[in-house]
Amino acid sequence: MSYRDTIYWEVVMKTHAKKNGHSHNYNLQHDIEKIRSAFADTSYDVKKKAEDLLLESLENLKEKSFTARERVATYTSEKPFQTIGIAMLAGAILAFYYRK
């Protein structure tokens, strides 16, 4: 059971005891502080996981862009005339759309 679950059940049990008249020294402020602490811990965990996922995504993006760059360099060195033809065709298409 996690710390957050423990706090939840403590609050539930104290609330139940208060409703049934079993506890006369119920401290609401203390429970609110525990809940705030649990939320702070949870938000830190979420922030840390988001940072980890972002870093992992950036690393994957760097790796894929490096691979793509290598493939383009290989293709242009193996087939220079086709590369020039593709570049000219792309330029003509862009020029056609920008004239309109």
C-alpha positions as CSV (number, residue, x, y, z in Angstrom):
1,M,0.0,0.0,0.0
2,S,1.4,3.4,-0.9
3,Y,1.9,6.4,1.3
4,R,-1.0,8.1,-0.4
5,D,-3.3,5.1,0.2
6,T,-2.3,5.0,3.8
7,I,-3.2,8.7,4.3
8,Y,-6.5,8.1,2.5
9,W,-7.5,5.3,4.8
10,E,-6.5,7.2,7.9
11,V,-8.7,10.1,6.8
12,V,-11.6,7.7,6.1
13,M,-11.3,6.0,9.4
14,K,-11.1,9.3,11.3
15,T,-14.0,10.7,9.5
16,H,-16.0,7.5,10.2
17,A,-15.0,7.7,13.9
18,K,-16.0,11.3,14.0
19,K,-19.4,10.6,12.5
20,N,-20.1,7.8,14.9
21,G,-18.9,9.8,17.9
22,H,-16.0,7.5,18.6
23,S,-13.3,10.2,18.6
24,H,-13.4,13.5,20.4
25,N,-9.9,14.7,19.5
26,Y,-10.2,14.8,15.7
27,N,-7.6,17.1,14.2
28,L,-8.8,18.3,10.8
29,Q,-5.8,20.6,10.3
30,H,-3.4,17.7,10.7
31,D,-5.3,15.6,8.1
32,I,-5.3,18.5,5.7
33,E,-1.5,18.9,6.1
34,K,-1.1,15.1,5.4
35,I,-3.2,15.4,2.3
36,R,-1.2,18.5,1.1
37,S,2.0,16.5,1.7
38,A,0.7,13.6,-0.3
39,F,-0.3,15.8,-3.2
40,A,3.1,17.5,-3.2
41,D,4.8,14.1,-3.3
42,T,2.5,12.9,-6.1
43,S,3.0,16.1,-8.2
44,Y,6.8,15.7,-7.8
45,D,6.5,12.1,-9.0
46,V,4.4,13.2,-12.0
47,K,6.9,15.9,-12.8
48,K,9.8,13.5,-12.6
49,K,8.1,11.0,-14.9
50,A,7.2,13.7,-17.4
51,E,10.9,14.9,-17.4
52,D,12.1,11.3,-18.0
53,L,9.6,10.8,-20.8
54,L,10.7,14.1,-22.5
55,L,14.4,13.2,-22.2
56,E,13.7,9.7,-23.7
57,S,11.7,11.3,-26.5
58,L,14.5,13.8,-27.3
59,E,17.1,11.0,-27.3
60,N,15.0,8.9,-29.7
61,L,14.5,12.0,-31.9
62,K,18.2,12.7,-32.0
63,E,18.9,9.0,-32.9
64,K,16.3,9.0,-35.7
65,S,17.5,12.3,-37.1
66,F,21.1,11.1,-37.1
67,T,20.1,7.9,-38.9
68,A,18.1,9.9,-41.5
69,R,21.0,12.2,-42.1
70,E,23.3,9.2,-42.7
71,R,20.8,7.7,-45.1
72,V,20.5,10.9,-47.0
73,A,24.3,11.4,-47.2
74,T,24.7,7.8,-48.4
75,Y,21.9,8.2,-51.0
76,T,23.4,11.5,-52.3
77,S,26.9,10.0,-52.6
78,E,25.6,6.9,-54.4
79,K,23.2,8.6,-56.8
80,P,24.2,12.3,-57.3
81,F,22.2,12.8,-60.5
82,Q,19.0,11.4,-59.1
83,T,19.5,13.7,-56.1
84,I,19.8,16.7,-58.3
85,G,16.7,15.7,-60.2
86,I,14.7,15.3,-57.0
87,A,15.9,18.7,-55.8
88,M,15.0,20.4,-59.1
89,L,11.5,18.7,-59.1
90,A,10.9,19.8,-55.5
91,G,12.0,23.3,-56.4
92,A,9.7,23.4,-59.4
93,I,6.7,22.2,-57.4
94,L,7.3,24.8,-54.7
95,A,7.7,27.6,-57.2
96,F,4.5,26.5,-58.9
97,Y,2.5,26.7,-55.6
98,Y,4.1,30.0,-54.5
99,R,3.2,31.7,-57.8
100,K,-0.5,31.2,-57.2
